[in-house]
Amino acid sequence: IIRDALARNPRPLRLTAVSDKLVLPDPQRPVELYHVNSPHSSSMLVAYLPAERILIQADLYNPPPPNPATPPVFPFVKSLVDDVQRRGLQVERVVGIHGRPVPFSELQAAASRAP
């Protein structure tokens, strides 16, 4: 059995709840975590890199291959776009945990097709 670093040096769990926003300060790349109001999950967070204008998310939008014959419908993307706009985030690119990076305009277009 190969033990990982945590198994070799166990420590108590440190958990931080995020009710609305949490900033992880860093001189080169601060990370902002936001709770999003999504019907997908009541405990969903997204990460925002303000310097790069990148939003990182999972499950709310999974980009299809470029130029699909029939654009798929993503039921949760509208709530994500609404949250980004309500917070005034300046998002240029969206990186999905399940998919390729896309411009924010692609999310906006998908939100306009959402039910």
C-alpha positions in Angstrom: 0.0 0.0 0.0 1.3 3.4 -1.0 0.2 6.1 1.5 -0.4 9.6 0.2 0.7 12.8 1.9 -2.4 13.1 4.0 -2.1 9.5 5.2 1.5 10.1 6.1 0.7 13.3 8.0 -3.0 13.2 9.1 -4.6 16.5 10.2 -8.1 17.4 11.3 -10.6 18.4 8.7 -10.9 22.2 8.3 -14.2 23.1 6.6 -15.3 26.6 5.7 -18.9 27.3 4.8 -19.7 29.7 2.0 -23.0 31.4 2.4 -22.6 33.9 -0.4 -19.0 34.8 -1.2 -15.6 33.8 0.0 -12.3 35.4 -1.3 -9.2 33.3 -1.2 -6.5 36.0 -1.2 -3.4 35.5 -3.2 -1.0 38.3 -4.4 -0.8 36.8 -7.9 -4.2 35.2 -8.4 -7.0 35.8 -5.9 -9.9 33.3 -6.2 -13.5 34.3 -5.5 -16.0 31.6 -4.6 -19.7 32.3 -5.0 -22.8 30.4 -4.0 -25.1 30.2 -7.0 -28.8 30.1 -6.8 -29.4 27.0 -8.9 -32.2 24.4 -9.1 -29.5 21.8 -9.8 -28.1 22.0 -6.2 -28.7 24.2 -3.2 -25.0 24.0 -2.3 -23.4 24.8 -5.7 -20.3 27.0 -5.8 -18.5 28.6 -8.7 -15.0 30.0 -8.7 -14.1 33.3 -10.4 -10.6 34.5 -11.3 -11.1 38.3 -11.6 -7.7 39.1 -13.1 -8.3 36.6 -15.9 -12.1 37.1 -16.1 -12.6 33.3 -15.9 -15.5 31.6 -14.3 -15.1 27.9 -13.3 -18.2 25.8 -12.9 -19.4 22.2 -13.0 -22.8 20.7 -14.2 -24.6 24.0 -14.9 -23.3 24.1 -18.5 -21.5 21.3 -20.3 -20.4 22.7 -23.7 -21.4 20.6 -26.7 -19.0 20.1 -29.6 -18.7 23.2 -31.8 -21.5 23.8 -34.2 -24.0 21.0 -33.2 -26.8 20.3 -35.6 -29.3 20.9 -32.9 -28.1 23.0 -29.9 -28.8 21.2 -26.7 -30.9 22.7 -23.9 -29.3 23.2 -20.5 -31.9 23.8 -17.8 -29.5 25.2 -15.2 -27.5 27.7 -17.3 -30.1 30.6 -17.0 -29.7 30.7 -13.3 -25.9 30.8 -13.7 -26.0 33.7 -16.2 -28.5 35.5 -13.9 -26.1 35.1 -10.9 -23.1 36.4 -12.9 -25.0 39.4 -14.1 -26.5 40.2 -10.7 -23.1 40.1 -9.1 -21.5 42.3 -11.9 -18.8 39.7 -12.6 -16.8 40.6 -15.7 -16.6 37.0 -17.2 -15.0 36.5 -20.6 -14.4 32.8 -20.5 -16.1 29.9 -18.7 -14.2 26.8 -17.9 -16.4 23.8 -17.2 -15.2 20.9 -15.1 -17.0 18.7 -17.7 -16.1 20.3 -21.0 -14.0 22.7 -23.0 -13.4 26.4 -22.2 -16.0 28.7 -24.0 -16.6 32.4 -24.2 -19.3 33.7 -21.8 -21.4 34.6 -24.9 -21.9 30.9 -25.5 -23.5 30.6 -22.0 -25.7 33.6 -22.7 -26.9 32.1 -25.9 -27.6 28.8 -24.2 -29.5 30.7 -21.4 -31.8 32.3 -24.1 -32.8 28.7 -25.2 -33.3 27.4 -21.6 -36.8 26.7 -20.4 
